[in-house]
Amino acid sequence: STSAAAAAGDGRGAAAAGKPEDRAAQSAAAQAAAAVVAAAPAEGSLDQQWSVLDSSADVLALAPDDEVLAELLTLQGELLQQMVINRARLGVVLQAAIDDLPNQQAAQAERTSWEADIVAYMTAVREARKAAKREKREQERRQAVEEAAAMLPLSPRHTAARASRAARESSYGGGRGGEWVGGSEDFEEETDRGASPAAARGNAANQVASEEVLGADGAPLVDALSSRANDDALCSICSEGHSEPPNQILFCERCDVAVHQVCYGVDVIPDGEWLCWPCVQYEEQMKRQGVSQADIRPPRWMGVGHTGGSRSVQCTLCPMHCGAFKQFNDGSKRWVHVVCALWHPDTRMPLDVNESEVVSGVEKLEGRLAAPTQHVCQVCRRAQGATIKCSFGHCATTFHPLCGRAHGWYLAIRAGSKSGSYQYKAYCAAHSDAQRQKDREAAERAALLAQGVSATRLIPKPFFGHSLGS
């Protein structure tokens, strides 16, 4: 009946209005329904109400047929009412979240700033530790040179040769203690025939080299950076140890050579293992011959040394073994160190190509490769491959780039005149220190000028030098 509906409506309205938040959650539809109920005329007798219903056949047609359906409709009405209330409450919560959004953004910005400060601090700590290690190695190397130089006058070997060197150095105006420690008489004869006096009187600190690296007594020459002694490895191409995206250091799973992505032309780091090009070709050849992967490359925990790959190829331009290799693009399948390809003035190698046969310009060196005796390396004293000259002025000192680096000579990388290009310069013992210091000061000056610091406050700091012990 109308009175029953009104009572039910009033009961639900009272229940909904029992709390302030429920009263605020009433929808426009509920308010309209309450208004209709309130505007109904006064209830008559039961007979009058039945007569009204009998005259309203359309209303009776909409009424449920039984009590079950009526209960369902009643419950659905209550669910709809609760949904409206929930929506109103959710709107309040969302509005509060929107109002608090600026505070959340400020807190996130503060956390981001803290994280950036922490990363900058940790980076500075790592760089300081690396600089301290380099300084310690340099100090130890200088001390070894001083001890070796002090022992030379006590040695009975090559007394005449040392006297001849001393006389020549005196005629050149005095060097910096520069003589080849443990040098051979053959090299003395080479100096007499007109080799650069700068090579004979160069910095003694750069002239003592490990016999293992320089291959004393005809032993094989091995690039000291061709494998890592610990996790703090250096790139075998640029001699730097920084490793950050997008230019991380990669390690060959077979020969363990370390290279930067940019230095070796690796644009994307593979998901699995990575192999340098000689090792890739070696393992592909073994697979074609039917050798199993377990025999091609046993796991490291087995302690079995890996042969083949970069450990078995030979550089066309120098006698040094192992290291980072690529091939000439003339179809000859000849290998060349990336360092030799970059620092030799007649060869070119793009840094953005992830392929093996990318080195060009070997045709310019065919004559020198056929008659290497005309260009003897002043470090290893071998007439093999093709040497380069010192980049300083008219200095005529010739050497292999990797021999010079192993001997402590300066191999520099400088920005070229075009965007993205580089200049590769190499200096002998007599000119390495001066050029290294010059590049350090230039790098420091550029860094301070970029920060708006006056040039009068420049303090020399280490530039990235490309030589062992620099």
C-alpha positions in Angstrom: 0.0 0.0 0.0 1.0 3.6 -0.3 1.3 3.9 3.5 3.4 0.8 3.7 5.7 2.1 0.9 5.9 5.4 2.7 6.7 3.7 5.9 9.3 1.5 4.3 10.7 4.5 2.6 10.8 6.5 5.8 12.4 3.6 7.6 15.2 3.3 5.0 15.6 7.0 5.0 15.9 7.1 8.7 18.4 4.2 8.6 20.4 6.0 5.9 20.2 9.2 7.8 21.4 7.7 11.1 25.0 9.0 10.5 26.2 12.3 9.2 28.2 10.7 6.4 25.1 8.7 5.3 23.0 11.9 5.2 25.6 13.5 3.0 25.6 10.5 0.7 21.9 10.7 -0.3 21.6 11.0 -4.0 19.2 13.2 -6.0 17.2 10.1 -6.9 16.6 9.2 -3.3 15.6 12.8 -2.5 13.2 12.8 -5.4 11.6 9.6 -4.3 11.2 11.0 -0.7 9.6 14.1 -2.2 7.0 12.1 -4.1 6.1 10.1 -1.0 5.7 13.2 1.0 3.5 14.8 -1.6 1.0 11.9 -1.6 -2.5 12.6 -0.4 -3.7 11.5 3.0 -4.5 7.8 3.3 -8.1 6.8 3.0 -9.9 3.6 4.1 -8.9 0.2 2.8 -11.8 0.1 0.5 -10.9 3.5 -1.0 -7.3 2.3 -1.5 -8.5 -0.9 -3.3 -10.8 1.2 -5.5 -7.8 3.4 -6.4 -5.8 0.4 -7.3 -8.6 -1.1 -9.3 -8.9 2.1 -11.4 -5.1 2.0 -12.0 -4.7 -1.1 -14.1 -1.4 0.1 -15.5 0.1 0.3 -12.0 -1.2 -3.2 -11.1 0.4 -4.5 -14.3 3.8 -3.3 -13.0 3.4 -4.9 -9.6 5.3 -8.2 -9.0 3.3 -11.4 -9.3 4.5 -12.9 -6.0 6.3 -12.1 -2.8 9.7 -13.6 -3.9 9.9 -11.2 -6.9 8.9 -8.4 -4.6 11.7 -9.2 -2.2 14.2 -9.3 -5.1 13.1 -5.9 -6.3 13.4 -4.6 -2.7 16.9 -5.9 -2.3 18.0 -4.5 -5.7 16.7 -1.1 -4.6 18.8 -1.3 -1.4 21.9 -2.4 -3.4 21.4 0.6 -5.7 21.1 2.9 -2.8 24.3 1.4 -1.2 26.1 1.8 -4.5 25.2 5.5 -4.6 26.5 5.9 -1.0 29.7 4.1 -1.8 30.3 6.3 -4.8 29.8 9.4 -2.8 32.3 8.2 -0.1 34.9 7.3 -2.9 34.5 10.7 -4.3 35.5 12.2 -1.0 38.6 9.9 -0.7 39.7 10.7 -4.3 39.3 14.4 -3.8 41.5 14.2 -0.7 44.1 12.3 -2.7 44.1 14.9 -5.4 44.4 17.7 -2.9 47.5 15.9 -1.4 49.1 15.3 -4.8 51.4 18.4 -4.7 52.8 17.2 -1.3 53.5 13.8 -2.7 55.3 15.3 -5.7 57.4 17.4 -3.5 58.4 14.4 -1.4 59.3 12.4 -4.5 61.4 15.2 -5.8 63.2 15.3 -2.5 63.9 11.6 -2.6 65.1 11.8 -6.2 67.5 14.6 -5.2 68.8 12.5 -2.3 69.4 9.5 -4.7 71.3 11.7 -7.1 73.5 13.1 -4.4 74.2 9.5 -3.2 75.1 8.3 -6.7 77.4 11.4 -7.2 79.1 10.7 -3.9 79.7 7.0 -4.7 81.0 7.9 -8.2 83.4 10.4 -6.7 84.6 7.8 -4.2 85.3 5.3 -7.0 87.1 7.8 -9.1 89.2 8.9 -6.1 90.1 5.2 -5.4 91.1 4.7 -9.0 93.2 7.8 -9.0 94.9 6.7 -5.8 95.7 3.3 -7.4 97.1 5.0 -10.4 99.2 7.3 -8.3 100.5 4.3 -6.3 101.4 2.4 -9.4 103.2 5.4 -10.8 105.1 5.9 -7.6 106.1 2.2 -7.5 107.2 2.3 -11.1 109.3 5.4 -10.5 110.9 3.8 -7.5 111.7 0.7 -9.6 113.3 2.9 -12.2 115.4 4.7 -9.7 116.6 1.5 -8.2 117.4 0.1 -11.6 119.2 3.2 -12.6 121.2 3.1 -9.4 122.3 -0.4 -10.1 123.5 0.3 -13.7 126.9 1.7 -12.7 127.6 -1.4 -10.6 126.9 -3.8 -13.5 130.0 -5.1 -15.4 128.0 -5.7 -18.5 128.3 -3.4 -21.6 130.6 -1.0 -19.9 131.8 0.4 -23.2 128.2 0.7 -24.4 127.2 2.7 -21.3 130.2 5.0 -21.7 129.2 5.5 -25.4 125.7 6.4 -24.3 126.8 8.8 -21.7 129.0 10.6 -24.1 126.2 10.9 -26.6 123.7 12.1 -24.0 126.3 14.7 -22.9 126.6 15.9 -26.5 122.8 16.1 -26.7 122.7 18.4 -23.7 121.9 15.8 -21.0 118.7 13.8 -20.7 116.5 12.8 -17.9 118.3 9.7 -16.9 117.3 8.3 -20.2 118.9 5.0 -21.2 117.4 1.6 -22.0 117.7 -0.5 -18.9 119.0 -3.9 -20.0 119.4 -2.5 -23.5 121.2 -4.6 -26.1 124.3 -3.7 -28.1 122.2 -4.0 -31.3 120.1 -1.1 -30.1 123.3 0.9 -29.5 124.3 0.3 -33.1 120.8 1.3 -34.2 121.3 4.6 -32.3 124.7 5.1 -33.9 123.1 4.7 -37.4 120.9 7.7 -36.8 118.0 6.7 -34.7 116.2 9.5 -32.8 118.4 10.7 -29.9 115.1 11.3 -28.1 114.5 7.6 -27.9 117.9 7.1 -26.4 117.6 9.8 -23.7 113.8 9.5 -23.0 112.2 9.4 -19.6 113.7 6.5 -17.6 110.4 6.1 -15.9 108.9 5.0 -19.2 111.8 2.8 -20.3 111.6 -0.1 -17.8 109.2 -2.7 -19.1 108.2 -6.1 -17.8 110.2 -8.8 -19.5 107.0 -10.8 -19.6 105.2 -8.1 -21.6 108.1 -7.1 -23.9 109.1 -10.7 -24.5 112.8 -10.7 -23.5 115.1 -13.2 -25.1 112.7 -13.8 -28.0 109.7 -14.8 -25.9 106.3 -14.1 -27.3 105.0 -10.6 -26.7 101.6 -10.5 -24.9 99.4 -7.5 -24.4 99.2 -6.8 -20.7 95.5 -5.7 -20.9 94.4 -8.8 -22.9 93.0 -10.4 -19.8 91.8 -9.2 -16.4 93.6 -10.0 -13.1 90.6 -9.1 -11.1 87.1 -7.6 -11.5 88.6 -4.0 -11.7 89.6 -4.6 -15.3 90.7 -2.0 -17.9 89.5 -1.8 -21.5 92.2 -3.4 -23.7 91.6 -0.6 -26.3 91.4 2.7 -24.4 93.0 1.5 -21.1 90.2 3.1 -19.1 88.2 1.3 -16.4 85.0 3.3 -16.2 81.9 1.1 -17.0 78.5 2.9 -17.2 75.6 2.6 -19.6 75.5 3.0 -22.5 79.3 2.3 -22.6 79.9 -0.6 -20.3 82.9 -2.9 -20.3 82.2 -6.4 -21.8 84.3 -9.5 -21.1 84.7 -12.2 -23.8 83.5 -15.5 -22.3 86.4 -17.4 -24.0 89.5 -15.2 -23.9 88.4 -12.8 -21.1 89.5 -9.7 -23.1 87.8 -6.5 -21.8 86.5 -3.9 -24.1 84.1 -0.9 -24.0 81.0 -1.1 -26.1 82.0 2.1 -28.0 85.6 1.0 -28.4 84.7 -2.3 -30.0 81.5 -1.3 -31.8 78.9 -3.2 -29.7 75.7 -1.2 -29.8 73.5 -3.6 -27.8 74.7 -5.9 -25.0 73.5 -9.5 -25.8 71.2 -11.2 -23.2 73.5 -14.2 -22.8 77.2 -14.5 -23.2 79.4 -12.3 -25.4 82.4 -13.3 -27.5 84.9 -11.2 -29.3 85.2 -11.7 -33.1 88.1 -14.1 -33.2 86.5 -16.3 -30.5 83.1 -16.2 -32.4 84.7 -17.4 -35.6 86.8 -20.1 -33.8 83.7 -21.6 -32.0 81.6 -21.5 -35.1 84.4 -23.4 -36.9 84.5 -26.0 -34.2 80.7 -26.4 -34.3 80.9 -27.0 -38.0 83.4 -29.7 -37.4 81.0 -31.5 -35.1 82.8 -30.6 -31.8 80.4 -30.4 -28.8 80.0 -27.1 -26.9 81.3 -28.7 -23.7 84.6 -29.6 -25.5 84.8 -26.3 -27.4 84.6 -24.2 -24.2 84.7 -26.1 -20.9 83.2 -24.3 -17.9 85.6 -22.1 -16.0 85.2 -24.0 -12.8 86.9 -27.0 -14.4 90.1 -24.9 -14.5 90.8 -25.8 -18.2 92.5 -23.0 -20.1 90.8 -21.9 -23.3 92.9 -21.9 -26.4 92.1 -20.7 -29.9 90.2 -17.6 -30.7 92.0 -14.4 -30.0 94.8 -16.3 -28.3 95.8 -18.0 -31.6 95.5 -15.2 -34.1 98.4 -12.8 -35.0 98.2 -9.1 -35.6 99.3 -8.0 -39.1 100.8 -4.7 -37.8 102.6 -5.7 -34.7 104.2 -8.8 -32.9 102.0 -8.5 -29.8 99.8 -11.5 -29.1 96.3 -11.6 -27.5 94.0 -8.5 -27.1 91.1 -7.1 -29.0 91.1 -7.9 -32.7 89.2 -7.1 -35.9 89.8 -8.0 -39.5 90.8 -6.0 -42.6 87.9 -5.5 -45.1 90.0 -6.6 -48.2 88.9 -10.2 -47.9 92.3 -11.5 -46.8 90.9 -12.6 -43.4 93.9 -11.0 -41.7 93.6 -9.8 -38.1 94.7 -6.6 -36.6 94.6 -5.2 -33.1 91.9 -2.5 -32.7 94.6 -0.3 -31.0 96.9 -0.7 -34.1 94.0 0.1 -36.5 93.0 3.2 -34.6 96.5 4.6 -33.9 98.1 3.9 -37.2 97.7 6.9 -39.5 97.1 4.8 -42.7 94.3 2.6 -41.4 90.7 3.5 -40.5 88.1 1.7 -38.3 84.6 2.9 -37.7 83.5 2.7 -34.0 79.8 2.3 -34.8 79.9 -0.9 -36.8 79.4 -4.2 -35.0 81.1 -6.4 -37.6 84.5 -8.1 -37.9 85.8 -7.1 -41.3 85.7 -3.3 -40.9 89.4 -2.1 -40.9 90.4 -0.3 -44.1 93.7 1.1 -45.5 95.9 -2.0 -45.4 96.7 -1.5 -49.1 98.7 1.5 -48.1 100.9 -0.6 -45.9 101.6 -3.6 -48.2 105.0 -2.2 -49.2 106.1 -1.7 -45.6 104.7 -5.1 -44.6 106.7 -6.7 -47.4 110.0 -5.0 -46.2 109.6 -4.4 -42.4 113.3 -4.2 -41.7 113.3 -0.6 -42.7 111.1 0.3 -39.7 112.4 -1.3 -36.4 110.4 -0.8 -33.3 112.5 1.1 -30.7 110.8 -0.7 -27.9 110.7 -4.4 -28.8 113.6 -4.0 -31.3 111.8 -6.2 -33.8 111.3 -5.5 -37.5 107.7 -6.9 -37.8 104.5 -5.4 -39.0 104.3 -1.7 -39.5 105.5 0.9 -36.9 104.3 4.4 -36.3 106.2 7.6 -35.6 106.1 9.8 -32.5 103.4 12.4 -33.0 105.5 15.2 -31.7 106.9 17.5 -34.4 109.7 15.9 -36.4 110.5 13.2 -33.9 111.6 10.1 -35.9 111.2 7.5 -33.1 109.3 4.5 -34.4 107.4 1.9 -32.4 104.4 -0.3 -32.4 101.4 1.3 -30.5 101.0 -1.6 -28.1 104.7 -1.8 -27.5 104.8 1.9 -26.6 101.8 1.5 -24.3 103.3 -1.5 -22.5 106.5 0.6 -22.1 104.5 3.5 -20.4 104.5 5.8 -23.5 101.5 8.0 -24.0 98.7 7.0 -26.4 96.2 9.9 -26.4 92.6 10.1 -27.7 91.4 13.6 -28.4 88.2 15.0 -29.9 88.4 15.6 -33.6 87.3 18.7 -35.6 84.1 17.0 -36.6 81.3 16.0 -34.3 81.8 12.4 -33.1 85.3 12.1 -34.6 88.6 11.4 -32.7 92.3 12.0 -33.1 94.7 9.2 -32.0 98.2 10.4 -31.1 101.2 8.4 -29.8 104.3 9.8 -28.2 107.8 8.4 -27.4 109.5 8.4 -24.1 111.0 11.9 -24.6 107.7 13.5 -25.3 105.1 11.4 -23.4 105.3 13.3 -20.0 105.0 16.7 -21.6 102.0 15.8 -23.8 100.3 13.9 -20.9 100.6 16.9 -18.7 99.4 19.2 -21.5 96.3 17.1 -22.0 95.6 17.0 -18.3 95.7 20.8 -18.0 93.5 21.1 -21.1 90.9 18.7 -19.7 91.0 20.5 -16.4 90.7 23.9 -18.0 87.7 22.8 -20.1 86.0 21.3 -17.1 86.4 24.4 -15.0 85.4 26.7 -17.8 82.2 24.7 -18.3 81.4 25.3 -14.6 82.1 29.0 -15.0 85.4 28.9 -13.0 88.1 31.4 -13.8 91.1 30.1 -15.6 93.4 31.4 -12.9 92.1 28.7 -10.6 93.1 25.8 -12.8 94.7 22.9 -11.0 96.2 20.1 -13.1 94.5 16.8 -12.6 94.9 13.4 -14.3 93.6 13.3 -17.9 92.6 9.9 -19.3 96.1 8.8 -20.4 96.3 5.7 -22.5 99.5 3.9 -21.3 100.2 1.3 -18.7 101.1 3.1 -15.4 99.7 6.5 -16.5 
